[in-house]
């Protein structure tokens, strides 16, 4: 089953108030509440585009796919790339345990990546 999974990306981006973030991004109060609190069965393409633009991600980052007995696919099927489990990554919490010298090194790597020098 393919599902919209916003909590991990909000956590990774350090977004503490997802509802406020969604409303500020242009979602209605109702849509923001529904996306955060319900099992979304349909998503409009314009909503996916807004999420990708605001979260600086691709649609693949927004979805998780889990195989169930009604939707069996081979191990080689591309949908398996969306089968992420426990992918919540809290950058702020991780950074608290990294020594300052290593943080400086990480910042240098990120700067190179952002300017295209690390490619």
C-alpha positions as YAML, in Angstrom:
chain: A
units: angstrom
residues:
- id: 1
  name: UNK
  ca: [0.00, 0.00, 0.00]
- id: 2
  name: UNK
  ca: [1.33, 3.42, -0.96]
- id: 3
  name: UNK
  ca: [0.88, 6.05, 1.75]
- id: 4
  name: UNK
  ca: [1.74, 9.69, 2.22]
- id: 5
  name: UNK
  ca: [4.33, 9.87, 5.00]
- id: 6
  name: UNK
  ca: [5.06, 13.44, 6.05]
- id: 7
  name: UNK
  ca: [6.19, 13.00, 9.66]
- id: 8
  name: UNK
  ca: [9.68, 11.66, 8.83]
- id: 9
  name: UNK
  ca: [10.48, 14.51, 6.45]
- id: 10
  name: UNK
  ca: [9.14, 17.13, 8.87]
- id: 11
  name: UNK
  ca: [11.33, 15.61, 11.57]
- id: 12
  name: UNK
  ca: [14.38, 15.51, 9.28]
- id: 13
  name: UNK
  ca: [13.84, 19.16, 8.29]
- id: 14
  name: UNK
  ca: [13.42, 20.25, 11.93]
- id: 15
  name: UNK
  ca: [9.83, 21.37, 11.41]
- id: 16
  name: UNK
  ca: [8.31, 21.39, 14.89]
- id: 17
  name: UNK
  ca: [4.91, 22.74, 13.85]
- id: 18
  name: UNK
  ca: [3.84, 20.82, 10.73]
- id: 19
  name: UNK
  ca: [0.33, 22.27, 10.74]
- id: 20
  name: UNK
  ca: [1.63, 25.85, 10.73]
- id: 21
  name: UNK
  ca: [4.16, 24.94, 8.07]
- id: 22
  name: UNK
  ca: [1.46, 23.51, 5.80]
- id: 23
  name: UNK
  ca: [-0.88, 26.49, 6.26]
- id: 24
  name: UNK
  ca: [1.97, 28.93, 5.59]
- id: 25
  name: UNK
  ca: [2.81, 26.91, 2.44]
- id: 26
  name: UNK
  ca: [-0.73, 27.56, 1.17]
- id: 27
  name: UNK
  ca: [-2.78, 24.59, 2.33]
- id: 28
  name: UNK
  ca: [-6.22, 25.24, 3.79]
- id: 29
  name: UNK
  ca: [-6.77, 24.55, 7.48]
- id: 30
  name: UNK
  ca: [-8.91, 21.54, 6.57]
- id: 31
  name: UNK
  ca: [-6.36, 20.07, 4.14]
- id: 32
  name: UNK
  ca: [-3.47, 20.58, 6.57]
- id: 33
  name: UNK
  ca: [-5.39, 18.88, 9.37]
- id: 34
  name: UNK
  ca: [-6.46, 16.02, 7.12]
- id: 35
  name: UNK
  ca: [-2.93, 15.44, 5.78]
- id: 36
  name: UNK
  ca: [-1.50, 15.29, 9.28]
- id: 37
  name: UNK
  ca: [-4.21, 13.34, 11.11]
- id: 38
  name: UNK
  ca: [-5.83, 10.99, 8.64]
- id: 39
  name: UNK
  ca: [-4.90, 8.16, 6.38]
- id: 40
  name: UNK
  ca: [-4.86, 10.09, 3.10]
- id: 41
  name: UNK
  ca: [-6.21, 8.03, 0.20]
- id: 42
  name: UNK
  ca: [-5.87, 10.70, -2.52]
- id: 43
  name: UNK
  ca: [-3.45, 13.55, -3.03]
- id: 44
  name: UNK
  ca: [-3.75, 16.27, -5.62]
- id: 45
  name: UNK
  ca: [-0.74, 16.76, -7.87]
- id: 46
  name: UNK
  ca: [-0.60, 20.44, -6.98]
- id: 47
  name: UNK
  ca: [-0.33, 19.45, -3.30]
- id: 48
  name: UNK
  ca: [2.56, 17.12, -4.07]
- id: 49
  name: UNK
  ca: [4.25, 19.91, -5.99]
- id: 50
  name: UNK
  ca: [3.81, 22.36, -3.10]
- id: 51
  name: UNK
  ca: [5.17, 19.84, -0.60]
- id: 52
  name: UNK
  ca: [8.17, 19.05, -2.80]
- id: 53
  name: UNK
  ca: [8.93, 22.71, -3.41]
- id: 54
  name: UNK
  ca: [8.60, 23.73, 0.25]
- id: 55
  name: UNK
  ca: [10.36, 20.66, 1.69]
- id: 56
  name: UNK
  ca: [13.04, 20.64, -1.02]
- id: 57
  name: UNK
  ca: [12.40, 17.01, -1.92]
- id: 58
  name: UNK
  ca: [10.99, 14.71, -4.58]
- id: 59
  name: UNK
  ca: [7.65, 12.88, -4.57]
- id: 60
  name: UNK
  ca: [9.51, 9.69, -3.67]
- id: 61
  name: UNK
  ca: [10.52, 11.31, -0.37]
- id: 62
  name: UNK
  ca: [6.86, 11.89, 0.53]
- id: 63
  name: UNK
  ca: [5.60, 8.36, 0.04]
- id: 64
  name: UNK
  ca: [6.16, 5.00, 1.70]
- id: 65
  name: UNK
  ca: [5.13, 1.73, 0.14]
- id: 66
  name: UNK
  ca: [4.52, -1.45, 2.10]
- id: 67
  name: UNK
  ca: [3.71, -4.72, 0.47]
- id: 68
  name: UNK
  ca: [0.59, -6.47, 1.68]
- id: 69
  name: UNK
  ca: [-1.18, -9.65, 0.65]
- id: 70
  name: UNK
  ca: [-3.28, -7.74, -1.91]
- id: 71
  name: UNK
  ca: [-0.29, -6.04, -3.52]
- id: 72
  name: UNK
  ca: [2.53, -8.52, -3.99]
- id: 73
  name: UNK
  ca: [5.52, -7.57, -6.14]
- id: 74
  name: UNK
  ca: [8.92, -9.12, -6.78]
- id: 75
  name: UNK
  ca: [11.94, -8.12, -4.68]
- id: 76
  name: UNK
  ca: [13.35, -6.32, -7.74]
- id: 77
  name: UNK
  ca: [10.28, -4.13, -8.27]
- id: 78
  name: UNK
  ca: [11.03, -0.37, -8.09]
- id: 79
  name: UNK
  ca: [8.27, 0.14, -5.49]
- id: 80
  name: UNK
  ca: [10.53, -1.57, -2.97]
- id: 81
  name: UNK
  ca: [12.70, 1.56, -3.00]
- id: 82
  name: UNK
  ca: [9.81, 3.26, -1.19]
- id: 83
  name: UNK
  ca: [9.71, 0.56, 1.48]
- id: 84
  name: UNK
  ca: [11.43, 2.63, 4.16]
- id: 85
  name: UNK
  ca: [10.97, 1.60, 7.76]
- id: 86
  name: UNK
  ca: [11.96, 3.66, 10.79]
- id: 87
  name: UNK
  ca: [13.29, 6.39, 8.55]
- id: 88
  name: UNK
  ca: [12.72, 9.14, 11.10]
- id: 89
  name: UNK
  ca: [15.93, 11.13, 11.33]
- id: 90
  name: UNK
  ca: [16.17, 14.04, 13.74]
- id: 91
  name: UNK
  ca: [19.15, 16.10, 12.64]
- id: 92
  name: UNK
  ca: [19.11, 18.33, 15.72]
- id: 93
  name: UNK
  ca: [19.21, 15.36, 18.09]
- id: 94
  name: UNK
  ca: [21.98, 13.71, 16.08]
- id: 95
  name: UNK
  ca: [24.04, 16.90, 16.04]
- id: 96
  name: UNK
  ca: [23.95, 17.12, 19.84]
- id: 97
  name: UNK
  ca: [26.15, 14.03, 20.13]
- id: 98
  name: UNK
  ca: [28.69, 14.91, 17.41]
- id: 99
  name: UNK
  ca: [31.93, 16.60, 18.53]
- id: 100
  name: UNK
  ca: [32.33, 20.22, 17.36]
- id: 101
  name: UNK
  ca: [35.36, 19.36, 15.21]
- id: 102
  name: UNK
  ca: [33.30, 16.81, 13.30]
- id: 103
  name: UNK
  ca: [30.40, 19.27, 12.97]
- id: 104
  name: UNK
  ca: [32.76, 21.73, 11.29]
- id: 105
  name: UNK
  ca: [33.82, 18.98, 8.90]
- id: 106
  name: UNK
  ca: [30.17, 18.16, 8.14]
- id: 107
  name: UNK
  ca: [29.39, 21.83, 7.50]
- id: 108
  name: UNK
  ca: [32.30, 21.96, 5.04]
- id: 109
  name: UNK
  ca: [30.96, 18.91, 3.20]
- id: 110
  name: UNK
  ca: [27.47, 20.42, 3.06]
- id: 111
  name: UNK
  ca: [28.79, 23.72, 1.74]
- id: 112
  name: UNK
  ca: [30.68, 21.91, -1.02]
- id: 113
  name: UNK
  ca: [27.56, 19.92, -1.85]
- id: 114
  name: UNK
  ca: [25.40, 23.06, -2.06]
- id: 115
  name: UNK
  ca: [27.83, 24.84, -4.38]
- id: 116
  name: UNK
  ca: [28.29, 21.79, -6.60]
- id: 117
  name: UNK
  ca: [31.99, 21.43, -5.76]
- id: 118
  name: UNK
  ca: [31.52, 18.03, -4.14]
- id: 119
  name: UNK
  ca: [30.28, 16.35, -7.30]
...
